[in-house]
């Protein structure tokens, strides 16, 4: 992995550095909050785990919002994301922590704050708005019901629609792999959005890379990214593809180490403080869609896109974000098809 230099970081006014670096002492302390956005999932988990036992789902949400507000009052950066029951249990088991222990939830919420694909900074909005955002994330199998007709309609605008769609899918697959292979090892997340008359098509794909191995979720989400790229190119619909990259692979937490014997060397000084949580720096790159090949954004273009709210007003970047110019994409240069 190449050495990171501050000269490649975009800050308004031309100052180099890491976004959010000013006031790092305040933003470095992060609290993660994981929310069960589906009431049925909450009911199922509450039956098995006393951590989630409340009078009803509304009472559970009231407790979650109280924790969010308490952390914010304490001056901490609050990062809110989805609690996925199977993932919660996997992390607890990997860490050697009983699933019903409060430590299991604390460990999972560290992960949510640090690497959760649906995690966003909380800015004080009501819990109802948080739930709307989390529920708006559509899994690949659900989104496909809208995407396939959109692809057919886009191909129908060309002669020989079947052959055209096949070529577009092939090229989009190569574009996708060029992006996936281009940002090195670590944990990555692609967020793609394509405008459409019946409502924007959006999808978020987390994946990890280590060496030549690229691990995608098992729901076929990478195929959804390829489909959306093909639709954007065929129909020349505007859109964006944003890639956030973090260099470390930290899905599984370290197991608790047994205490050293009295004669063993003192290692306490070298042991990290589990409560001293810092939000890991990340690199952001972006491409604009609507042409046969996505066009890379410059650092300034990406900063303007990422830090402008829906109403046109400024929004702060996620702490630790480095804005980088995206690399040009050559669909024929990836290593997926030798």
Secondary structure, DSSP 4 states (H G I P E B T S, - for coil): -PPP-GGG---GGG--S-TT-TTHHHHT-EEEEEE---HHHHHHHHHH-GGG--SSHHHHHHHHHHHHHHHHHTTPEEEEEE--HHHHHHHHHHHT--TTSHHHHHHHHHHHHHH-TT-EE--S--HHHHHHHHHT---HHHHHHHHHHHHHHHHHTSSSHHHHHHHHHHHHHHHHHHHHHTT-SEEEEEEEEE--TTS-EEEEEEEEEETTEEEE-TT-HHHHHHHHHHHHHHHT--EEEEEEEES---SSPPPPPPPPPTTSPP-GGGS--TT---PPPEEEEEEEESSSSPEEPPHHHHHHHHTB-TTS-B-PPPTTEEE-PPPP--TTSSSS--
